[in-house]
Amino acid sequence: MMIGLSHRPRRNARASTSVDAAGRAPVLSRNGQGFLTHGRRQDVSKLVRTQRTKQTRVCTLNVGTLTGKTEELARALRKRCIDICALQETRWSGAKSCDIERERGKNGYKLLYFGNPHTQYGVDIAISEGFRDAIKEVKRFDDRLMKLTIISADRTIHFFTAYAPQTGRPDAEKDAFWQLLDEKTCHVPADDYIIIAGDLNGHVGEKADGNRCHGGKGFGARNEGGERIIDFADTHDLVLMNTWFIKRLSHLPTFYSGNNKTQIDYILIRRQHFTTVTDCKVVPYETIAPQHRPLISVLRIKPPIKQREERTGPPRIKWWRFGEKNEETITNVEESWNQMKDTIHKAPLQPSGSPSRVREKKRLYHKFLDDKTPANWQIYKNANREAKKAVAVTRANHFKSLYDELDTRDGERDLYRLAKSRDERTQDIEHFCCVNDKNGTLLTDRRAAKDRWREYFEQISTEEFAHPPLPQSLPTFGAVLPVSVSRGGNKTNEVGESNRT
């Protein structure tokens, strides 16, 4: 048999497992004249497999106000495949959690918010479905700083959302914010993964100027607020991720005001974890916020392992559902045709809903960005006003139908179920199946956590604790005194019997 090579030998050739294994290898001649024939390559995919590392996408955005923008925010985050998003200046009051876009059967987001009663400032964190059951701890420090601790598949993540005081605020307020952020950053363990995302209201400049935290690919000129950011990052050995990647000019500014544009939103991580960052850029054509643009970073962090829900309890039959099914059943073909005919006739007469108005508003905004003229700006403002009205009308109709259903007999039964589900959604931590071992290390694996619980209960059930000695008293000797019926009654009966006697 003749053996031949499919290519000429090269000098200084180096073998590469991911390139040469998929190329043509020496093959055997399959005819008498010795011509080389290349058959189907077999088992090449088994030799080299391109392992796609799972990634986590984080984002930060100053929304200006979150009122009336929750649905639009959820759609934008879902479109960009965002897992964790830091939001600033939401102008919400309270310290709770809520779900957005989850009631419609979609993968919604869990929103953890905090704000003062005056609806000023406010910071939020939005997390996707894959991370909502991995929340370990939520700490709300004030209306400008908030921290979320998440247990991923391979590490513990401390995610901060920060909103620094803007230009014009008192220096005492700025000093208090940076002192609080410095203190809370020091409390994070050295081996844990830390992410600080937010609107820091400072210009770090285009060049590094000898600072390790700066990558030399920023935007604009440095100011006093940028010096604070640089000092804070160098103190804690952090890096500004959106200054380390070569991007086009439109992917650097995060704030637009008229013809002015600056870079004031940042994402910071520790230098030792910088190798996990694959990309960081600004999305210039997102219309959620009026002035700010979302800053997105891609990290090589494995998302939490999705655990299957364990349901306990005996199965039951929902008998009340039979009545609903009978009402939805169509009796004959004529009724089905009339229903379809009425729907087709009424559909063109109905005004366009909120989704079409929102899409039209986005289209006009992109048109304004391409040609910034007063006429295009006025057209966009009118479309934005109409979109807000359409969203308000749609929301009012939805709640009206919900209230009408609650007035019925079946609605009274569903009222308590609805109240219970809404109360559960306001809780920060819904499901968390982790426990510490003997050494205090957190066990994230479900089986390891079960084994730890089993070991703990076996220990407390078999261990004998030292009990205090029982008090000893001298035995009482003598006959047992007879007990009369009158002694078992109350005092009034005893007095009455004694008077009669």
C-alpha positions as CSV (number, residue, x, y, z in Angstrom):
1,M,0.0,0.0,0.0
2,M,1.2,3.5,-0.8
3,I,1.1,6.2,1.7
4,G,1.0,9.9,0.6
5,L,0.6,13.3,2.0
6,S,-2.1,15.8,1.0
7,H,0.2,18.8,1.3
8,R,3.9,19.6,1.0
9,P,6.0,19.6,4.1
10,R,6.7,23.0,5.5
11,R,9.7,24.3,7.4
12,N,9.3,25.3,11.0
13,A,5.9,23.8,11.1
14,R,4.1,23.7,14.4
15,A,1.2,21.4,15.2
16,S,-2.0,23.0,16.5
17,T,-4.7,20.8,18.0
18,S,-7.6,23.1,17.0
19,V,-6.4,23.6,13.4
20,D,-4.4,20.7,12.2
21,A,-6.7,18.0,13.6
22,A,-9.5,19.2,11.3
23,G,-7.2,19.3,8.2
24,R,-6.4,16.5,5.8
25,A,-4.2,13.8,7.1
26,P,-2.1,11.1,5.3
27,V,-4.5,8.6,3.7
28,L,-4.1,5.3,1.9
29,S,-4.3,4.9,-1.8
30,R,-7.4,2.9,-2.8
31,N,-6.5,2.0,-6.4
32,G,-3.8,0.1,-8.2
33,Q,-2.2,3.2,-9.7
34,G,-1.5,4.8,-6.3
35,F,-3.7,7.9,-6.6
36,L,-4.6,9.5,-3.3
37,T,-8.3,9.5,-2.5
38,H,-9.7,11.4,0.4
39,G,-12.6,9.8,1.9
40,R,-14.9,11.1,4.5
41,R,-13.1,12.3,7.6
42,Q,-14.1,10.2,10.5
43,D,-14.0,11.0,14.2
44,V,-12.6,14.4,13.6
45,S,-15.3,16.0,15.7
46,K,-14.4,13.6,18.5
47,L,-10.7,14.6,18.4
48,V,-11.2,18.4,18.8
49,R,-14.3,20.0,20.1
50,T,-14.7,23.7,20.4
51,Q,-16.0,24.2,23.9
52,R,-18.2,27.2,24.2
53,T,-17.7,28.8,27.5
54,K,-20.9,30.0,29.1
55,Q,-21.0,33.8,29.6
56,T,-22.7,36.3,31.8
57,R,-23.8,39.7,30.5
58,V,-24.0,42.6,32.9
59,C,-25.2,46.1,32.2
60,T,-25.5,49.5,33.8
61,L,-28.0,52.3,32.9
62,N,-29.2,55.6,34.3
63,V,-32.9,55.5,33.4
64,G,-33.8,59.0,34.6
65,T,-37.1,57.5,35.9
66,L,-38.5,54.0,35.9
67,T,-42.1,54.9,36.2
68,G,-44.0,53.7,33.1
69,K,-40.8,52.1,31.6
70,T,-40.8,48.6,33.2
71,E,-42.2,46.8,30.2
72,E,-39.9,48.6,27.8
73,L,-36.9,47.9,30.1
74,A,-37.7,44.2,30.2
75,R,-38.0,43.9,26.5
76,A,-34.7,45.8,26.0
77,L,-32.8,43.6,28.5
78,R,-34.3,40.5,27.0
79,K,-33.2,41.6,23.5
80,R,-29.6,42.2,24.7
81,C,-29.6,38.9,26.7
82,I,-28.7,40.8,29.9
83,D,-28.4,38.7,33.1
84,I,-27.7,41.4,35.7
85,C,-28.4,45.1,35.2
86,A,-27.6,48.0,37.5
87,L,-30.1,50.9,37.3
88,Q,-29.8,54.4,38.7
89,E,-32.1,57.3,39.3
90,T,-35.2,55.2,39.2
91,R,-37.1,57.6,41.5
92,W,-39.0,54.8,43.2
93,S,-39.7,54.8,47.0
94,G,-39.5,51.7,49.2
95,A,-37.3,48.7,49.7
96,K,-39.0,45.7,48.0
97,S,-38.9,43.4,44.9
98,C,-41.2,42.9,42.0
99,D,-41.4,41.0,38.7
100,I,-41.6,42.7,35.3
101,E,-42.8,41.0,32.2
102,R,-43.2,37.6,34.0
103,E,-47.0,37.4,34.1
104,R,-47.3,37.1,30.3
105,G,-45.5,33.7,30.2
106,K,-42.2,35.1,29.2
107,N,-38.8,35.0,30.9
108,G,-39.2,38.2,32.9
109,Y,-36.9,39.9,35.3
110,K,-36.8,40.3,39.1
111,L,-36.4,43.9,40.1
112,L,-34.9,44.7,43.5
113,Y,-35.3,48.4,44.2
114,F,-34.6,50.9,47.0
115,G,-35.4,54.6,47.2
116,N,-36.3,57.4,49.7
117,P,-39.8,58.5,50.4
118,H,-39.2,61.7,48.4
119,T,-38.8,59.7,45.2
120,Q,-35.3,61.1,44.6
121,Y,-32.4,59.2,43.2
122,G,-32.9,55.5,43.9
123,V,-31.0,52.4,42.7
124,D,-32.3,49.1,41.4
125,I,-30.9,45.8,40.3
126,A,-32.7,43.7,37.6
127,I,-31.8,40.0,37.4
128,S,-32.9,37.4,34.8
129,E,-34.7,34.1,35.5
130,G,-31.5,32.2,35.6
131,F,-30.1,34.2,38.5
132,R,-33.2,34.8,40.6
133,D,-32.9,31.6,42.6
134,A,-29.1,32.2,43.2
135,I,-29.5,35.3,45.4
136,K,-27.7,34.8,48.7
137,E,-28.0,38.3,50.2
138,V,-29.4,41.8,49.4
139,K,-28.0,44.8,51.2
140,R,-29.6,48.3,50.7
141,F,-27.2,50.9,52.2
142,D,-28.9,54.1,51.0
143,D,-30.7,55.5,47.9
144,R,-27.3,55.7,46.1
145,L,-25.7,52.4,46.9
146,M,-27.0,48.8,46.9
147,K,-25.3,45.4,46.9
148,L,-26.5,42.0,45.7
149,T,-24.6,38.7,46.5
150,I,-25.1,35.9,44.0
151,I,-23.8,32.3,44.0
152,S,-23.0,31.3,40.4
153,A,-21.8,27.9,39.2
154,D,-18.1,28.5,40.0
155,R,-17.8,31.6,42.3
156,T,-19.5,34.2,44.5
157,I,-20.3,37.5,42.9
158,H,-20.8,40.8,44.8
159,F,-22.6,43.1,42.5
160,F,-22.8,46.8,43.4
161,T,-25.0,49.4,41.8
162,A,-23.8,53.0,42.6
163,Y,-25.1,56.4,41.8
164,A,-22.5,59.1,42.7
165,P,-23.6,62.7,43.5
166,Q,-23.7,64.8,40.3
167,T,-22.0,68.1,39.7
168,G,-23.3,70.8,41.9
169,R,-24.0,68.7,45.0
170,P,-22.2,69.6,48.2
171,D,-18.8,68.2,48.8
172,A,-19.9,66.6,52.1
173,E,-22.4,64.5,50.2
174,K,-19.8,63.4,47.7
175,D,-17.3,62.5,50.5
176,A,-20.0,60.5,52.3
177,F,-20.8,58.5,49.2
178,W,-17.2,57.6,48.4
179,Q,-16.5,56.8,52.0
180,L,-19.4,54.4,52.1
181,L,-18.5,52.8,48.8
182,D,-14.9,52.4,50.0
183,E,-16.0,50.8,53.3
184,K,-18.4,48.3,51.7
185,T,-15.8,47.4,49.1
186,C,-13.2,46.5,51.8
187,H,-15.7,44.1,53.4
188,V,-15.8,41.9,50.3
189,P,-13.5,38.8,50.7
190,A,-10.3,38.9,48.6
191,D,-11.2,35.7,46.6
192,D,-14.7,36.7,45.7
193,Y,-15.7,38.3,42.4
194,I,-16.7,42.0,42.7
195,I,-18.5,44.1,40.1
196,I,-19.2,47.8,40.7
197,A,-21.5,49.2,38.0
198,G,-23.2,52.6,37.9
199,D,-23.2,56.3,37.1
200,L,-20.2,57.6,38.9
201,N,-20.5,61.2,37.5
202,G,-16.8,61.7,36.6
203,H,-14.7,61.9,33.5
204,V,-11.6,59.6,33.6
205,G,-10.3,60.9,30.3
206,E,-8.9,59.2,27.2
207,K,-5.4,58.5,28.4
208,A,-4.2,56.4,31.3
209,D,-1.5,59.0,32.5
210,G,0.3,56.3,34.5
211,N,-2.7,54.8,36.3
212,R,-3.0,51.1,36.4
213,C,-6.8,51.0,36.5
214,H,-7.1,52.9,33.2
215,G,-6.6,51.1,29.9
216,G,-5.8,54.2,27.9
217,K,-8.8,53.9,25.6
218,G,-11.3,56.2,27.3
219,F,-13.1,59.2,26.1
220,G,-12.8,63.0,26.7
221,A,-10.8,64.9,29.2
222,R,-10.3,64.1,32.9
223,N,-11.9,66.2,35.6
224,E,-12.1,66.3,39.4
225,G,-14.8,63.6,39.5
226,G,-12.7,61.4,37.4
227,E,-9.7,61.8,39.7
228,R,-11.9,60.5,42.6
229,I,-12.8,57.4,40.4
230,I,-9.2,56.8,39.5
231,D,-8.0,57.1,43.2
232,F,-10.8,54.7,44.3
233,A,-10.0,52.1,41.7
234,D,-6.2,52.2,42.3
235,T,-6.8,51.9,46.0
236,H,-8.8,48.6,45.7
237,D,-6.8,47.3,42.6
238,L,-9.8,47.6,40.3
239,V,-9.9,48.3,36.6
240,L,-12.3,50.4,34.5
241,M,-13.4,47.9,31.9
242,N,-14.8,50.4,29.4
243,T,-11.3,51.9,29.0
244,W,-9.5,48.8,27.9
245,F,-11.1,47.9,24.6
246,I,-10.7,49.5,21.2
247,K,-14.1,50.7,20.1
248,R,-15.5,53.1,17.6
249,L,-16.3,56.6,18.8
250,S,-20.0,55.9,19.1
251,H,-19.5,53.0,21.5
252,L,-17.6,55.1,24.1
253,P,-19.9,58.0,25.3
254,T,-22.5,57.0,27.9
255,F,-24.2,60.4,28.3
256,Y,-25.7,62.7,25.7
257,S,-27.1,66.2,26.2
258,G,-27.7,68.2,23.1
259,N,-24.5,68.2,21.1
260,N,-22.4,67.3,24.2
261,K,-21.4,63.7,25.0
262,T,-19.3,62.4,27.8
263,Q,-18.4,59.1,29.6
264,I,-19.6,59.0,33.1
265,D,-20.9,55.4,33.5
266,Y,-18.4,52.7,34.3
267,I,-18.1,49.0,35.3
268,L,-15.2,48.0,37.6
269,I,-13.9,44.6,38.5
270,R,-10.7,43.4,40.3
271,R,-7.5,43.2,38.3
272,Q,-7.1,39.5,39.2
273,H,-10.4,38.7,37.4
274,F,-9.7,40.9,34.3
275,T,-9.0,37.8,32.2
276,T,-12.7,36.9,32.4
277,V,-13.8,40.0,30.5
278,T,-14.3,39.5,26.8
279,D,-16.0,42.7,25.8
280,C,-17.3,46.0,27.1
281,K,-19.1,48.7,25.0
282,V,-22.0,51.2,24.9
283,V,-25.1,50.6,22.8
284,P,-25.8,54.0,21.3
285,Y,-29.2,53.3,19.7
286,E,-31.2,52.2,22.8
287,T,-34.1,54.5,23.7
288,I,-35.0,53.5,27.2
289,A,-33.3,56.5,28.9
290,P,-33.5,60.0,27.5
291,Q,-29.8,60.9,28.0
292,H,-27.9,57.9,29.1
293,R,-27.0,54.8,27.0
294,P,-26.6,51.3,28.4
295,L,-23.1,50.0,29.0
296,I,-22.8,46.2,28.5
297,S,-19.9,43.9,29.5
298,V,-19.5,40.2,28.7
299,L,-17.9,38.0,31.4
300,R,-16.7,34.4,31.3
301,I,-18.7,33.5,34.4
302,K,-20.8,30.3,34.4
303,P,-24.4,31.1,35.2
304,P,-26.0,29.3,38.2
305,I,-27.0,25.7,37.6
306,K,-30.8,25.6,37.2
307,Q,-32.3,23.3,39.8
308,R,-35.4,21.3,39.2
309,E,-38.2,22.4,41.6
310,E,-39.1,19.7,44.1
311,R,-42.8,19.5,44.8
312,T,-44.1,17.8,47.8
313,G,-47.6,16.8,48.8
314,P,-50.2,14.5,47.4
315,P,-51.6,15.3,43.9
316,R,-55.1,16.8,43.8
317,I,-57.7,17.3,41.1
318,K,-58.8,20.8,40.4
319,W,-62.5,20.2,40.1
320,W,-63.3,23.9,39.6
321,R,-61.6,23.9,36.3
322,F,-64.2,21.8,34.6
323,G,-66.7,24.6,34.6
324,E,-64.2,26.9,32.9
325,K,-63.5,24.3,30.2
326,N,-67.2,23.9,29.5
327,E,-67.6,27.6,29.0
328,E,-64.8,27.8,26.5
329,T,-66.1,25.0,24.4
330,I,-67.9,26.1,21.2
331,T,-71.2,24.3,20.7
332,N,-71.5,24.3,16.9
333,V,-69.8,25.4,13.6
334,E,-72.2,28.4,13.2
335,E,-71.1,29.9,16.5
336,S,-67.5,29.4,15.6
337,W,-67.9,31.1,12.2
338,N,-69.8,34.1,13.7
339,Q,-67.1,34.6,16.4
340,M,-64.3,34.5,13.8
341,K,-66.2,36.9,11.5
342,D,-66.8,39.5,14.2
343,T,-63.2,39.4,15.3
344,I,-62.0,40.0,11.7
345,H,-64.4,42.9,11.2
346,K,-63.6,44.6,14.5
347,A,-59.8,44.2,14.3
348,P,-59.2,47.0,11.6
349,L,-61.5,49.4,13.5
350,Q,-59.6,49.1,16.7
351,P,-56.8,51.7,17.3
352,S,-53.2,50.5,17.4
353,G,-52.1,49.3,20.8
354,S,-49.1,50.2,22.9
355,P,-46.5,47.8,21.2
356,S,-47.0,49.4,17.8
357,R,-46.8,52.9,19.3
358,V,-43.6,52.1,21.2
359,R,-42.0,50.6,18.0
360,E,-42.9,53.8,16.1
361,K,-41.4,55.9,18.8
362,K,-38.1,54.0,18.6
363,R,-38.1,54.2,14.9
364,L,-38.5,58.0,15.0
365,Y,-35.8,58.3,17.6
366,H,-33.4,56.5,15.4
367,K,-34.4,58.8,12.6
368,F,-33.6,61.8,14.8
369,L,-30.2,60.4,15.7
370,D,-29.4,60.1,12.0
371,D,-30.6,63.7,11.3
372,K,-30.7,65.9,14.4
373,T,-33.1,68.6,13.3
374,P,-35.8,70.5,15.3
375,A,-38.5,69.0,13.1
376,N,-37.4,65.4,13.7
377,W,-37.1,66.1,17.4
378,Q,-40.7,67.5,17.5
379,I,-42.0,64.5,15.6
380,Y,-40.2,62.2,18.1
381,K,-41.7,64.1,21.1
382,N,-45.2,63.7,19.7
383,A,-44.7,60.0,19.1
384,N,-43.3,59.6,22.6
385,R,-46.4,61.3,24.1
386,E,-48.7,59.1,22.1
387,A,-46.8,56.0,23.2
388,K,-47.2,56.9,26.8
389,K,-50.9,57.4,26.4
390,A,-51.3,54.1,24.7
391,V,-49.4,52.3,27.4
392,A,-51.6,53.9,30.1
393,V,-54.8,52.9,28.3
394,T,-53.6,49.3,27.8
395,R,-52.6,49.1,31.5
396,A,-56.0,50.6,32.6
397,N,-57.9,48.1,30.4
398,H,-55.9,45.2,31.8
399,F,-56.6,46.1,35.4
400,K,-60.3,46.8,34.7
401,S,-60.7,43.3,33.3
402,L,-58.8,41.9,36.3
403,Y,-61.1,43.8,38.8
404,D,-64.2,42.6,36.9
405,E,-63.0,39.0,37.4
406,L,-62.4,39.5,41.1
407,D,-66.0,40.6,41.5
408,T,-67.3,37.2,40.5
409,R,-67.6,34.1,42.7
410,D,-64.5,32.5,41.3
411,G,-62.6,35.7,41.6
412,E,-63.1,35.8,45.3
413,R,-61.4,32.4,45.6
414,D,-58.5,33.6,43.3
415,L,-58.2,36.9,45.3
416,Y,-56.3,35.2,48.2
417,R,-54.2,33.2,45.8
418,L,-53.3,36.4,44.0
419,A,-52.4,38.2,47.2
420,K,-50.2,35.3,48.3
421,S,-48.4,35.2,45.0
422,R,-47.8,39.0,45.0
423,D,-46.5,38.9,48.6
424,E,-44.0,36.1,47.6
425,R,-42.8,38.2,44.7
426,T,-42.0,41.1,46.9
427,Q,-39.5,38.9,48.8
428,D,-35.8,39.4,47.9
429,I,-34.9,35.7,48.3
430,E,-37.4,33.2,47.1
431,H,-35.4,29.9,46.9
432,F,-31.9,29.4,48.1
433,C,-30.6,25.9,48.7
434,C,-27.1,26.5,50.1
435,V,-25.7,25.7,53.5
436,N,-22.3,26.0,55.2
437,D,-20.2,23.0,56.0
438,K,-18.2,22.3,59.2
439,N,-15.5,24.7,58.2
440,G,-17.9,27.5,57.2
441,T,-17.5,27.0,53.5
442,L,-20.7,27.6,51.5
443,L,-22.0,24.5,49.7
444,T,-23.7,25.4,46.5
445,D,-24.4,21.9,45.2
446,R,-27.8,20.6,46.1
447,R,-26.6,17.1,46.9
448,A,-23.8,18.3,49.0
449,A,-26.3,20.5,50.9
450,K,-28.6,17.6,51.5
451,D,-25.7,15.5,52.8
452,R,-24.7,18.3,55.1
453,W,-28.3,18.5,56.5
454,R,-28.3,14.7,57.0
455,E,-25.0,14.8,58.8
456,Y,-26.2,17.6,61.0
457,F,-29.4,15.9,62.1
458,E,-27.6,12.6,62.7
459,Q,-25.2,14.4,64.9
460,I,-27.8,16.2,67.0
461,S,-30.0,13.1,67.3
462,T,-27.3,10.8,68.6
463,E,-25.2,13.2,70.7
464,E,-25.9,13.1,74.4
465,F,-26.0,16.5,76.1
466,A,-25.2,17.1,79.8
467,H,-28.5,17.5,81.7
468,P,-28.8,19.2,85.1
469,P,-29.4,16.7,88.0
470,L,-33.0,16.2,89.1
471,P,-33.8,17.5,92.6
472,Q,-34.2,14.8,95.2
473,S,-36.8,15.0,98.0
474,L,-37.5,12.8,101.0
475,P,-40.3,10.3,100.5
476,T,-43.6,10.9,102.3
477,F,-44.8,8.0,104.5
478,G,-48.3,7.4,105.8
479,A,-51.8,6.7,104.7
480,V,-53.3,8.5,101.7
481,L,-55.8,11.1,102.8
482,P,-59.4,10.8,101.4
483,V,-60.5,13.4,98.9
484,S,-64.0,14.6,99.2
485,V,-66.1,16.1,96.3
486,S,-66.4,19.5,97.9
487,R,-62.7,20.0,97.8
488,G,-62.7,19.7,94.1
489,G,-65.2,22.5,93.7
490,N,-64.7,26.3,93.9
491,K,-64.6,28.4,97.0
492,T,-68.2,29.6,96.7
493,N,-69.6,26.1,96.8
494,E,-67.5,25.3,99.9
495,V,-68.7,28.4,101.7
496,G,-72.3,27.6,100.8
497,E,-72.1,24.0,102.0
498,S,-70.5,25.1,105.3
499,N,-73.3,27.6,105.9
500,R,-75.9,25.0,105.3
501,T,-74.3,22.7,107.7
